[in-house]
Amino acid sequence: MTDDKDTGRQPDDESGASSEETPDSGFIEAEGPDVETSLTDADLSFLSGQSSADELAAERLADLQRVTAEYANYRKRTEANREVDKERAVGEVVKVLLPVLDDLDRAAKHGDLEEGGPFTAIAAKLRSGVERVGLKPFAAPGEEFDPQIHEAIFQQPSDDVTAPVIADVVESGYYLGSSLLRAAKVVVAVPNG
């Protein structure tokens, strides 16, 4: 057995065992304050880290969903604006051709565009070309007059009608897609009285 003087330890009991180690238990005794056995909220804060992580993940997911929805809406608006801009640009080009189409309509009324005539093929190509880009003429004699899409340039009293009706079309109206490009200029037959 070693002398306690060499190790600098004081024997606690008569057996000569030191205060740090007991031969029976194999445990080391520590000096210092007693360890508390009651837990406070501050001691359990590491457990709330999981719930705050779940809340943070849910918040990030909600942000991601919001940004995704905003992007989808932005894409839809951009595509719709692109279609409107395209229709507007085509409309500007087609407006330049409207006087030519009006001249062709007048020539057809006077019989200048008879089958086999020199300009018949040109007129047909021009009309089919503008129809491909979405230009549609409207207004015909006998249709009901609608002040939203027809411009009355003359009213003609008539006993044959009970409501305003188109008697003659001076200039055809045109739609480009769903947009009114130009109102039709018409002579309107109105009821007498």
KOLSEDO-605700 format. One record per residue: residue in one letter; y, z, x of N, C-alpha, C in turn. Coordinates in steps of 0.2 Angstrom, whole numbers, always signed. Layout:
residues N
(site 'a',(Y,Z,X),(Y,Z,X),(Y,Z,X))
...
***
This chain:
residues 193
(site 'm',(-6,+0,+4),(+0,+0,+0),(+6,+0,+4))
(site 't',(+11,-4,+2),(+18,-4,+6),(+22,+2,+4))
(site 'd',(+26,+3,+9),(+31,+9,+8),(+37,+6,+4))
(site 'd',(+39,+10,-1),(+44,+8,-5),(+51,+8,-1))
(site 'k',(+51,+11,+4),(+57,+11,+8),(+58,+4,+11))
(site 'd',(+53,+0,+13),(+53,-6,+16),(+56,-11,+11))
(site 't',(+54,-11,+5),(+56,-16,+0),(+63,-14,-3))
(site 'g',(+65,-8,-3),(+72,-6,-5),(+71,-4,-13))
(site 'r',(+65,-3,-15),(+64,-2,-22),(+62,+6,-23))
(site 'q',(+64,+8,-29),(+63,+15,-30),(+57,+15,-35))
(site 'p',(+52,+20,-34),(+47,+21,-38),(+49,+24,-45))
(site 'd',(+47,+21,-51),(+49,+24,-57),(+44,+29,-59))
(site 'd',(+39,+29,-58),(+34,+34,-60),(+30,+36,-54))
(site 'e',(+25,+41,-56),(+21,+44,-50),(+16,+39,-47))
(site 's',(+15,+33,-51),(+10,+29,-48),(+13,+25,-42))
(site 'g',(+19,+24,-42),(+23,+21,-36),(+24,+14,-38))
(site 'a',(+24,+12,-45),(+25,+5,-47),(+33,+4,-48))
(site 's',(+35,-2,-46),(+42,-3,-47),(+44,-4,-54))
(site 's',(+51,-4,-55),(+54,-5,-62),(+54,-12,-64))
(site 'e',(+53,-17,-60),(+53,-24,-62),(+46,-26,-64))
(site 'e',(+41,-23,-62),(+34,-26,-63),(+29,-20,-65))
(site 't',(+26,-22,-70),(+21,-17,-72),(+14,-20,-71))
(site 'p',(+9,-17,-68),(+3,-20,-67),(-1,-21,-73))
(site 'd',(+0,-17,-78),(-4,-18,-84),(-2,-24,-88))
(site 's',(+4,-25,-89),(+6,-31,-94),(+7,-37,-90))
(site 'g',(+9,-38,-84),(+10,-44,-81),(+17,-47,-83))
(site 'f',(+21,-43,-86),(+28,-45,-88),(+33,-43,-83))
(site 'i',(+39,-46,-83),(+44,-44,-79),(+49,-41,-83))
(site 'e',(+51,-35,-81),(+57,-32,-85),(+63,-34,-82))
(site 'a',(+68,-35,-86),(+75,-37,-84),(+79,-31,-85))
(site 'e',(+84,-31,-81),(+89,-26,-82),(+95,-29,-86))
(site 'g',(+99,-26,-90),(+105,-29,-93),(+105,-27,-100))
(site 'p',(+110,-30,-104),(+110,-28,-111),(+104,-30,-115))
(site 'd',(+103,-26,-120),(+98,-28,-125),(+99,-35,-128))
(site 'v',(+94,-39,-129),(+95,-45,-133),(+95,-44,-140))
(site 'e',(+100,-47,-144),(+101,-46,-151),(+96,-51,-154))
(site 't',(+93,-48,-160),(+88,-51,-163),(+91,-55,-170))
(site 's',(+97,-53,-172),(+100,-56,-177),(+104,-62,-175))
(site 'l',(+103,-68,-179),(+106,-74,-178),(+113,-75,-182))
(site 't',(+118,-77,-179),(+124,-79,-182),(+125,-86,-184))
(site 'd',(+130,-89,-187),(+131,-96,-189),(+132,-100,-182))
(site 'a',(+136,-96,-178),(+137,-100,-171),(+131,-101,-167))
(site 'd',(+126,-96,-168),(+120,-97,-165),(+115,-103,-168))
(site 'l',(+116,-104,-174),(+113,-109,-178),(+116,-116,-178))
(site 's',(+122,-117,-174),(+126,-123,-174),(+122,-129,-172))
(site 'f',(+117,-128,-168),(+113,-134,-165),(+109,-137,-171))
(site 'l',(+107,-133,-176),(+103,-135,-182),(+108,-140,-186))
(site 's',(+114,-138,-187),(+118,-142,-191),(+120,-149,-188))
(site 'g',(+119,-149,-181),(+120,-156,-178),(+116,-161,-181))
(site 'q',(+110,-160,-184),(+106,-165,-187),(+109,-167,-193))
(site 's',(+111,-163,-197),(+114,-165,-204),(+121,-169,-203))
(site 's',(+125,-167,-198),(+131,-170,-196),(+129,-177,-193))
(site 'a',(+124,-178,-190),(+122,-184,-187),(+120,-189,-193))
(site 'd',(+116,-186,-198),(+115,-190,-204),(+121,-192,-208))
(site 'e',(+126,-187,-208),(+132,-189,-212),(+136,-195,-208))
(site 'l',(+136,-194,-201),(+139,-199,-197),(+136,-206,-198))
(site 'a',(+129,-206,-198),(+125,-212,-199),(+127,-215,-206))
(site 'a',(+127,-211,-211),(+129,-214,-218),(+136,-216,-218))
(site 'e',(+140,-213,-215),(+147,-215,-214),(+148,-222,-211))
(site 'r',(+144,-223,-205),(+144,-229,-202),(+141,-235,-206))
(site 'l',(+136,-233,-209),(+132,-238,-214),(+137,-240,-219))
(site 'a',(+141,-236,-222),(+146,-237,-227),(+151,-242,-224))
(site 'd',(+153,-240,-218),(+158,-244,-215),(+156,-251,-214))
(site 'l',(+150,-252,-211),(+146,-258,-210),(+146,-262,-216))
(site 'q',(+144,-259,-222),(+143,-263,-228),(+150,-265,-231))
(site 'r',(+155,-261,-230),(+162,-263,-232),(+164,-269,-228))
(site 'v',(+163,-269,-221),(+166,-274,-217),(+162,-281,-219))
(site 't',(+155,-280,-220),(+151,-286,-222),(+154,-289,-228))
(site 'a',(+155,-285,-233),(+158,-287,-240),(+165,-291,-239))
(site 'e',(+169,-287,-234),(+176,-290,-233),(+175,-297,-230))
(site 'y',(+170,-298,-225),(+169,-304,-222),(+167,-309,-227))
(site 'a',(+162,-308,-231),(+159,-312,-236),(+165,-315,-241))
(site 'n',(+169,-310,-243),(+175,-312,-247),(+180,-317,-243))
(site 'y',(+181,-315,-237),(+186,-319,-232),(+183,-326,-232))
(site 'r',(+176,-327,-231),(+173,-333,-230),(+174,-337,-237))
(site 'k',(+173,-334,-243),(+173,-337,-249),(+181,-340,-250))
(site 'r',(+185,-335,-248),(+192,-337,-249),(+194,-343,-245))
(site 't',(+192,-343,-238),(+193,-348,-234),(+190,-355,-236))
(site 'e',(+184,-355,-239),(+181,-361,-241),(+184,-364,-247))
(site 'a',(+187,-359,-252),(+190,-361,-258),(+197,-364,-255))
(site 'n',(+200,-361,-251),(+207,-364,-248),(+206,-370,-245))
(site 'r',(+200,-371,-241),(+199,-378,-238),(+198,-383,-243))
(site 'e',(+195,-382,-249),(+194,-387,-254),(+200,-388,-257))
(site 'v',(+205,-383,-258),(+211,-385,-261),(+215,-389,-257))
(site 'd',(+215,-387,-250),(+219,-391,-245),(+217,-398,-245))
(site 'k',(+210,-399,-245),(+207,-406,-245),(+209,-410,-251))
(site 'e',(+209,-407,-257),(+211,-410,-263),(+218,-412,-263))
(site 'r',(+222,-407,-260),(+230,-408,-260),(+231,-414,-255))
(site 'a',(+228,-415,-250),(+229,-420,-245),(+227,-427,-248))
(site 'v',(+221,-427,-251),(+218,-433,-254),(+223,-435,-260))
(site 'g',(+226,-430,-263),(+231,-431,-269),(+237,-435,-266))
(site 'e',(+239,-433,-260),(+245,-436,-257),(+244,-443,-256))
(site 'v',(+238,-444,-253),(+237,-451,-251),(+236,-456,-258))
(site 'v',(+232,-453,-262),(+231,-457,-269),(+238,-458,-272))
(site 'k',(+242,-453,-272),(+249,-454,-276),(+252,-461,-273))
(site 'v',(+251,-462,-267),(+254,-468,-264),(+251,-475,-267))
(site 'l',(+245,-474,-269),(+241,-480,-272),(+242,-480,-280))
(site 'l',(+245,-475,-283),(+246,-475,-290),(+250,-481,-293))
(site 'p',(+256,-483,-289),(+260,-489,-292),(+256,-495,-291))
(site 'v',(+251,-496,-286),(+247,-502,-286),(+242,-502,-291))
(site 'l',(+239,-496,-293),(+235,-496,-299),(+238,-498,-305))
(site 'd',(+244,-495,-306),(+248,-497,-312),(+250,-505,-312))
(site 'd',(+251,-508,-307),(+252,-515,-307),(+246,-519,-309))
(site 'l',(+240,-516,-306),(+234,-519,-308),(+232,-518,-316))
(site 'd',(+234,-513,-318),(+233,-512,-326),(+237,-516,-330))
(site 'r',(+244,-517,-327),(+248,-522,-331),(+246,-529,-330))
(site 'a',(+243,-531,-324),(+240,-538,-323),(+234,-539,-328))
(site 'a',(+230,-534,-329),(+224,-534,-333),(+226,-535,-340))
(site 'k',(+232,-532,-342),(+234,-532,-349),(+237,-539,-351))
(site 'h',(+240,-543,-345),(+243,-549,-346),(+237,-555,-345))
(site 'g',(+231,-553,-343),(+226,-558,-342),(+226,-561,-335))
(site 'd',(+230,-558,-331),(+230,-561,-324),(+224,-559,-320))
(site 'l',(+220,-554,-322),(+214,-552,-318),(+207,-554,-322))
(site 'e',(+207,-560,-324),(+201,-563,-328),(+195,-563,-323))
(site 'e',(+189,-563,-326),(+183,-564,-322),(+184,-570,-318))
(site 'g',(+182,-569,-311),(+182,-575,-307),(+189,-576,-304))
(site 'g',(+194,-573,-306),(+200,-574,-303),(+201,-571,-296))
(site 'p',(+206,-573,-292),(+206,-571,-285),(+207,-564,-283))
(site 'f',(+210,-560,-288),(+212,-553,-287),(+207,-548,-290))
(site 't',(+202,-551,-294),(+198,-547,-298),(+193,-543,-293))
(site 'a',(+191,-546,-288),(+186,-542,-284),(+190,-537,-280))
(site 'i',(+196,-538,-278),(+201,-533,-274),(+202,-528,-279))
(site 'a',(+204,-529,-285),(+206,-524,-290),(+199,-519,-291))
(site 'a',(+194,-522,-292),(+187,-518,-293),(+186,-514,-287))
(site 'k',(+187,-517,-281),(+186,-512,-275),(+190,-507,-274))
(site 'l',(+197,-508,-276),(+202,-502,-275),(+200,-497,-280))
(site 'r',(+199,-499,-287),(+197,-494,-292),(+191,-490,-290))
(site 's',(+186,-493,-288),(+180,-490,-286),(+181,-485,-280))
(site 'g',(+185,-487,-275),(+187,-483,-270),(+190,-477,-271))
(site 'v',(+195,-477,-276),(+199,-471,-278),(+194,-467,-282))
(site 'e',(+190,-470,-286),(+185,-466,-290),(+181,-462,-286))
(site 'r',(+179,-464,-280),(+174,-461,-276),(+177,-454,-273))
(site 'v',(+184,-454,-272),(+187,-448,-269),(+189,-444,-275))
(site 'g',(+187,-445,-281),(+188,-441,-287),(+194,-442,-292))
(site 'l',(+197,-448,-291),(+202,-450,-295),(+200,-453,-302))
(site 'k',(+202,-450,-307),(+199,-452,-314),(+205,-453,-319))
(site 'p',(+206,-460,-321),(+211,-461,-326),(+209,-458,-333))
(site 'f',(+215,-457,-337),(+214,-455,-344),(+219,-458,-348))
(site 'a',(+219,-457,-354),(+223,-459,-360),(+221,-466,-362))
(site 'a',(+220,-467,-368),(+218,-473,-371),(+221,-473,-378))
(site 'p',(+223,-479,-381),(+226,-480,-388),(+221,-477,-393))
(site 'g',(+223,-473,-398),(+219,-470,-403),(+217,-463,-401))
(site 'e',(+218,-461,-395),(+217,-453,-394),(+222,-449,-397))
(site 'e',(+221,-443,-398),(+226,-438,-400),(+231,-437,-395))
(site 'f',(+237,-436,-397),(+242,-435,-392),(+242,-427,-390))
(site 'd',(+242,-426,-383),(+242,-419,-381),(+248,-418,-376))
(site 'p',(+253,-415,-378),(+259,-414,-374),(+258,-411,-367))
(site 'q',(+252,-408,-366),(+251,-405,-359),(+249,-410,-354))
(site 'i',(+246,-416,-356),(+244,-421,-352),(+247,-428,-353))
(site 'h',(+250,-428,-359),(+254,-435,-360),(+261,-434,-360))
(site 'e',(+265,-439,-358),(+272,-439,-358),(+274,-444,-363))
(site 'a',(+277,-442,-369),(+279,-447,-374),(+286,-450,-372))
(site 'i',(+286,-457,-371),(+292,-460,-369),(+295,-464,-375))
(site 'f',(+291,-464,-380),(+294,-467,-387),(+289,-465,-392))
(site 'q',(+293,-463,-398),(+289,-461,-404),(+290,-467,-409))
(site 'q',(+284,-469,-412),(+284,-474,-417),(+282,-472,-424))
(site 'p',(+286,-471,-429),(+283,-469,-436),(+278,-474,-438))
(site 's',(+273,-471,-442),(+268,-475,-444),(+265,-471,-450))
(site 'd',(+263,-475,-455),(+260,-473,-462),(+252,-472,-461))
(site 'd',(+250,-475,-455),(+242,-475,-454),(+240,-468,-451))
(site 'v',(+244,-464,-448),(+242,-458,-445),(+244,-452,-448))
(site 't',(+240,-446,-448),(+242,-440,-451),(+244,-435,-445))
(site 'a',(+243,-436,-439),(+244,-432,-433),(+247,-437,-428))
(site 'p',(+250,-434,-423),(+253,-439,-417),(+247,-441,-413))
(site 'v',(+247,-448,-413),(+241,-452,-409),(+244,-457,-404))
(site 'i',(+241,-458,-399),(+243,-463,-394),(+243,-470,-397))
(site 'a',(+248,-473,-397),(+248,-480,-400),(+247,-485,-394))
(site 'd',(+250,-484,-388),(+250,-488,-382),(+251,-484,-376))
(site 'v',(+247,-486,-371),(+248,-483,-364),(+252,-487,-360))
(site 'v',(+258,-484,-357),(+262,-487,-353),(+260,-487,-346))
(site 'e',(+258,-480,-344),(+255,-479,-337),(+250,-474,-338))
(site 's',(+244,-475,-335),(+238,-471,-336),(+240,-464,-333))
(site 'g',(+237,-459,-335),(+237,-453,-332),(+231,-452,-327))
(site 'y',(+231,-448,-322),(+226,-447,-318),(+224,-440,-316))
(site 'y',(+218,-438,-316),(+215,-432,-313),(+212,-433,-306))
(site 'l',(+213,-428,-302),(+210,-429,-295),(+206,-422,-295))
(site 'g',(+199,-423,-296),(+195,-418,-297),(+196,-414,-304))
(site 's',(+198,-408,-303),(+200,-404,-309),(+208,-404,-310))
(site 's',(+211,-406,-305),(+219,-406,-305),(+222,-412,-309))
(site 'l',(+227,-410,-313),(+231,-416,-316),(+236,-418,-310))
(site 'l',(+235,-425,-308),(+239,-428,-303),(+245,-431,-306))
(site 'r',(+244,-434,-312),(+250,-437,-315),(+249,-437,-323))
(site 'a',(+254,-435,-327),(+253,-436,-334),(+253,-443,-336))
(site 'a',(+250,-445,-342),(+250,-452,-344),(+257,-453,-348))
(site 'k',(+260,-459,-347),(+266,-461,-351),(+264,-465,-356))
(site 'v',(+265,-463,-363),(+262,-466,-368),(+268,-467,-374))
(site 'v',(+266,-472,-378),(+270,-473,-385),(+266,-469,-390))
(site 'v',(+269,-465,-394),(+266,-460,-399),(+267,-463,-406))
(site 'a',(+262,-464,-410),(+263,-465,-417),(+263,-458,-420))
(site 'v',(+268,-457,-424),(+269,-451,-428),(+269,-452,-435))
(site 'p',(+267,-447,-439),(+267,-449,-446),(+274,-449,-449))
(site 'n',(+275,-453,-454),(+281,-454,-458),(+283,-448,-462))
(site 'g',(+289,-446,-462),(+291,-441,-467),(+293,-435,-463))
***
